[in-house]
Amino acid sequence: MIEDSFLDEIKPPRHGGRVEEVARERGISPEEIIDFSANMNPLAPPESLGSYLADSVSSLELYPDDSYGKFRNAAIDFLGNESGAKLERKNVIPGNGSVEIFRLFIRAIATAGASTVLVPFPTFSEYALQSRLFGLEVDRKKYRELFGLDEAILSGYDAVFLCNPNNPTGTLRERETLVKFLEKARAAETFLVLDEAFNELSSPGASLAGFVYGFPNLIIVRSLTKAFTVPGLRIGYGLASGKLADRMEKLRPPWNLNYLAASIGRRFLEEEKELLKRSREYLEGERKRLREKLEDLGFSVYPSSANYLLFRTKETGLTAAEIVDRCLDYNVLVRNADSFYGVDEWHVRVAVKKRSDNEKLVRALEQAVD
Ligand SMILES: Cc1ncc(COP(=O)(O)O)c(C=O)c1O
């Protein structure tokens, strides 16, 4: 018989992008729903995806190359180009989406005796969940308190997690702020896990990819999901050095990146930089426009440097749950942000999408607050 375990007490968090589930509940087809609850690049996937797929299909009868040399090289060249980072293949750990990288990291430190991690709030829920799944204790502090923590406090944690730009707020911290914090964490012998899932859609210059070499306490987590709008393919990677990189590589399941993900991911990294540049330009203008429309409707919008906006609904007298419900009457799915630890029931998050979709969102919200 299987014994009782602390795992039995852990509940998985609620994520965005639950289009099929919501469509089933509402008795409509998933295609009718415009999804603002998951934050993808509105100008992606690139048109070339179809031909990349066709090129890869004939190789599905083979195992992927488990050394992932071409994928790793593509990631190294991409990061060199985007942020000036100099990396080697052994610094790149392929992941079945970036969530697998969090898991590999936590397993790697848990096997070496880690006990406690620091997760600021609000932020992406998987850092705390994955840590708890491996028996680590999770301490929480407000995001804005984090950068003021001194070395003595940081040294009480085996790892601290940061998301840049942060999800759900969209707040971007500049490279200098992060480097100072990284130095403090190194002196405290604490790992810094930096999630750069939205970096390509925000500010490539803010990446710390170039710091992996000098800082064995740094692990960067990257994803192709958001930048290229391929949540279904599951492509991510971690960047680390020294013993940590070796251990994560050992823990990585064989062939964890399936053939389509590895080959299409490589092509994206090699050939779609122009698309990312165009996307950033588009997002900057459209985010501003959408933000103004939301403010006109009476919402307080948090400053964001990412492809999504978090806003407070309290002034309209409607809770996030009510807004979600009312928007669904117009087949518009928005994210109730109260599932993020530390966020109350008055917060909604929306993706910045194509102009025509954003107009539909604004119309649905207009009706909702009317
Ligand atoms: C901040 C952040 N990091 C990582 C992920 C996971 O992405 P992936 O699809 O690469 O596992 C998400 C997904 O929502 C996210 O919001």
The ligand as a MOL file (V3000), in Angstrom:
LIG
                    3D

  0  0  0     0  0            999 V3000
M  V30 BEGIN CTAB
M  V30 COUNTS 16 16 0 0 0
M  V30 BEGIN ATOM
M  V30 1 C 6.3430 33.3640 -15.9810 0
M  V30 2 C 6.1440 32.0290 -16.6160 0
M  V30 3 N 7.1800 31.1850 -16.6690 0
M  V30 4 C 7.0560 29.9730 -17.2310 0
M  V30 5 C 5.8600 29.5460 -17.7630 0
M  V30 6 C 5.7580 28.1710 -18.3410 0
M  V30 7 O 5.9990 28.1800 -19.6940 0
M  V30 8 P 6.3310 26.8680 -20.5380 0
M  V30 9 O 5.2380 26.7350 -21.5250 0
M  V30 10 O 7.6610 27.1580 -21.1690 0
M  V30 11 O 6.4200 25.7010 -19.6040 0
M  V30 12 C 4.7510 30.3930 -17.7300 0
M  V30 13 C 3.4650 29.9580 -18.2800 0
M  V30 14 O 2.4510 30.5560 -18.1120 0
M  V30 15 C 4.9030 31.6800 -17.1420 0
M  V30 16 O 3.8900 32.5300 -17.0790 0
M  V30 END ATOM
M  V30 BEGIN BOND
M  V30 1 1 1 2
M  V30 2 1 2 3
M  V30 3 2 2 15
M  V30 4 2 3 4
M  V30 5 1 4 5
M  V30 6 1 5 6
M  V30 7 2 5 12
M  V30 8 1 6 7
M  V30 9 1 7 8
M  V30 10 2 8 9
M  V30 11 1 8 10
M  V30 12 1 8 11
M  V30 13 1 12 13
M  V30 14 1 12 15
M  V30 15 2 13 14
M  V30 16 1 15 16
M  V30 END BOND
M  V30 END CTAB
M  END
